[in-house]
């Protein structure tokens, strides 16, 4: 027994990472289909030892019906094709911003609010990469002490803007200073703007504000972000200052509370993006307790995995376990092996 699964946007940076994460997971797959634009169709990718040809994304293919479809092809593509798939009973896990703030669509980080998947069918929204790693570092503190304010500056890798961004970055490293993906040269530089501005807040900053409130189920929580692109290939970093409503007992308790979060690792020494590329954990270092209700963190994670592909596959896995006990037993058997 296994699932019929498809990946939309399979040839992109996140799509390829989704394929890699799914391959190494314990999710049973009976049939895998890969979709991309007509330009990318025909490419051959491998999955668990077998070649899989990339198909052109069409409405007809979406109407066939899948157990799960993982989307990572941009908001416009998701808005056009995801509802078609959902209408025929497919559970769609969408990595774009298209559905994140739709009230009736769950915005899920499985470790935090995975219970929303129980009995749910339809579109599930995968949060923004920077939001995911920040809320994973903070959610246990929020549970215990109730977060009141979050001030965050991000240092986001070029891969967060897709494959074209990586190509532009590498070209600039070779001496070509032309740019089209970013508003300035990114090599040897930092750019304090990600996405268009609206009321002095960038698109990326709006995402962090609103998604954090939705995931943590706290409309009163104030989030003050500055999102910055840096010349790093893989791995987002964040400097976080947060304030709680209730006093924190001690720095040791703060560290224990953060470390109790699932898939979170707290370090005594500093951690940098280069060291965490390729793994599936949120890494926290430079923990500081400024006063009883104010603390600081340095948070690093692989944006292609933790911030996108791994979270999507974790949603798929948890959804299948919550809604299909037979599959849960099969997954447990695979993991025991």
N, C-alpha and C positions, 0 to 999 in steps of 0.2 A: 504494500500500500504506500502511496505517496501523493504529493500534491502536484497539480498542474500549475506551474508558475511562469510568469512572463516578466521581463525587464524592459521597460520603455526608456529609450535613451541609453541603450546598452554600450554604445561605443564611446560615450563621454567619460570624463575622469571619474565622476561618481558612479556612473553605470558600470564601468569596469570594476570598480571597487566593490560594488554590490555583488557582482558575479563572484569575485574572489571571496568575500565574506560568506556568501551563501554556500559556496563550494566547501568551505572548511567548517561549516556549521553542521549540527546534527539534524537539520530539517530534512525529512524524507521527500525526495523529488522524483516523481514518476515521469514528468514531461517538462522540459524547459524550452521556452520560446524567447527569442531576443528580437527587439524591435528598435528601429532608428529611422532617421530621415532617408529619403530615396538616395541621397548622395552617399550615405554610409552603408546602405544595404548591400549585401553580398559578402561583407567581411566574414571571416571565420574566426570564432572564439572557441576556447575549449572549456569544458565543464566536467569535472570528475572523469577525465580521461577520454571524453568524447568531443568531437568537433560539432559546433553548432553554428549554422549559417544565420547571419543577421537578416531579418526580414524588414520590408518597408512597412511602417506603421500605417494602418488603415482602419476605418470605422468598422469594416467587416470583420477584421481580426479581433477587434475589441468586443464584438457581439458574440464571439464564439463561446465565451464563458471560461473563466479560469478560477482556480481556488484563490490565487493571489496574483496581483500585478504590482510590481514596484516601478514607480514613475520617477524619472530624473531627467526630464527633457525640457524644463522651463515652464513657467506659469501658463503661457498661452496654449501650449500643447496639452497641459493638464486640464485646463478649462474645456478644451474641445473634446478630448477623448476619455478622460476619467469618468465623467457621468455616464457615458455610453456603456462602459464596462460595468459600472456599479448597478445600472438598471437591469442587467441580466444576472445579477447575483454575485459578481466578483467582488472580493474585498480588495480595495485599492489602497496602497500605501504610497502617498504622494510626497515627494521631497521638495516640491516648489512652494512658493508663498501663496498659491492660488486659493487655498481653502483654510488656511491656518486660523483666520479670525472669524470664520463662519460659526455662529454660536452652536449650531447643532452638530458640527463635525468635531470629533475629539482631536485635540492636539496632544500627542502622546510622547512622553519619555517613560518607557516601561517601568523603570525602577521607581518612578515617582507616582504616576497616575495610571499605571497599567490596568487597574480595575475597570477603567472606562471601556475596555475592549470586551468585557464579558457580555455575551448576548448581542454584540453589535455587528452589523453588516453594512457595508457601504464604503465611503471614502474615509480614510484615516490620514490626518496631516502629520508629517514629519517636521519638527521645528527647525528653525534656523540653526546653523552650526555653532555660532557663538553663544546662542541662548542655551543649547543643550549642555555644553560643558560648564557653563556658569551655574545653571540650576542644579546640576548633579553635585557640584562642589558645595552648594549652599542649602540644599533641601532639608537635610537633617538638622541644621541650625534653625531653619525656619520652623520645623516641627516642634523643636524644643524651646526656642526663645522668641519666636515670631519676628521675622524680619520686618523692619519699618522703612528703611531706605537702602538703596544700593547705588553706589557710584562706581562705574566701570569704564576703563579704557582698554580697548582691544588692540592687539597687534596681529593682524590677520594675514595669513599666507596667500600668495598669489594663486595657488590652486583652488582657493575658494571661489575664484571668478571663472573657473573652467579651463579647458584644455587650451583655448586660444590665448588665455592670459599667461599660461606657462610658456607657450611658444614665444610670446612677446617678451617676457622676462628673460628667457635664455638668449634670445636674439640681442637684447640690450647688453647682456653680459659680454657678448662678443664684439660690442662696439657700435651697434646700430641703435641710436637713441630715438628713433621714431616710435610713436605710440598711437594706438587706436582703441585698445581695450580699456586702458586707464586714462584718467584725465591729465596725468603727468607721467614722465618716465618713472618706472618703479625700481629699476636696478640702481643700487647705491642711493636709494631715496626712501622716504616715507610719505604717504598721501593721507591726510586726515579727512578723507571723505570717501564713503562707500555708498553708492547709489545717489539718486537725485535728492535735492533738498525740498522739504515742504515745511514752511513755518520754522526755518532754521534748524530743523532736525532731518538727518539723512534717512533714506529708506531703511538702511541697516539698523540705525538707531531706533526707529519706530518699531521694527521687528523685535528688538531686544526688550523694549518697554512693554509692549502689549502681549507678546508671547510669554514673557516671564510671569506676568499677572495671571494669564489664563492657566498656565501649567501649574503654578503654585496655588491657584484658586484664591487669589488675594487682590481684589480691586483696589484696596487701600495702599498697597505697596508702591512706593515711589522709586522709580528707576531712572538714573541719570547717566546715559552712556555717551562715550565718544569712540567712534569706530574708525580704526586706522589700518590702512594696507601697508605691509612692510615687505622688504625683499627677502622673504623666506619661501621656499618651495612648498613645504608641507608642515602643518602644525600651527594652530592658532594659540596665541597667548593672551592672557587677560590679567590686568591689575585691578583687583576688586577691593573696594572699601565698603563695608556694610554696617548698618546700625540695627540693633534689635530693640524691641519694646521692653523686654525683660532682661535683667542683668545676667551676664555670663559668669559662672562661678570662678573660672580660672582659665589660664591659657591651656593647661593640660586637659581640662574638660572640653574646651573648644576643639582641640586637636582630636580627641577621642570621638567627639560628636561628628566632625567632618569625616573622619576615617570610617565611621560606622555606615556611611553611605555605600550602597551597592555599586561596584565598579569604580570606586574612588580610592586612590592611593595617596597618602600623605607622606612627604619626604622631609628629612632633617636638612638635607643639602638642597641647593637650588636645582631646578629641573628646566631644561630648555627644549624647544621644538625638535631639534635634531635628535635628541635622545628618545623621543616618544613616537616618532614616525613609524607606522606599521603596527602599533598595538591598539588595544580596545579599551583603554582605561583613561579616566580623567586624573591628571596628576596635579597635586597641590603642594606648594612649598611657600617659604617666606610667610608663615603664619605669624601674625602680630596681633596682640590684644592691646589696643591703645588706651581704652578705658573699659569699664564694665559693660558698656553697650556698643562699643565701636571696635571693629577688627579689620585686618587686612589680609589678603591672600594673593598669591601668584598662581594662576591656573593655566595649565597647558594640556592640549589634546590634539590628536591627529584629526584634522577637520574633515578629511575624506571618509574616515572610518567612524569614529565616535560622533562627529558632527553631521553625519549623513548616512552612509551605507550600513554601518554597524547598528545604529539606532533603528533603521528601517527593518533590518533582518530580525532584530530583537522584538520589534512590534509583531512581525509575522509569526515568530516562534511562540510568543506569549499568547497571541490571539488564537493560534491553533491549539495550544494546550488548554486554554480557558473554555474553548468551544467545541473541542473534540477530544474526549478522554481517551479514545482508542489511539489517537495519534500521540498523545502525551506519553502513553506507555511505550509506544514504539520509539519515541525520542529518547526516553530514559534507557531503553535497551541499547540503543546506539551509543549513548554516552558512557554506559558501563563497559562497552567493548574498548 
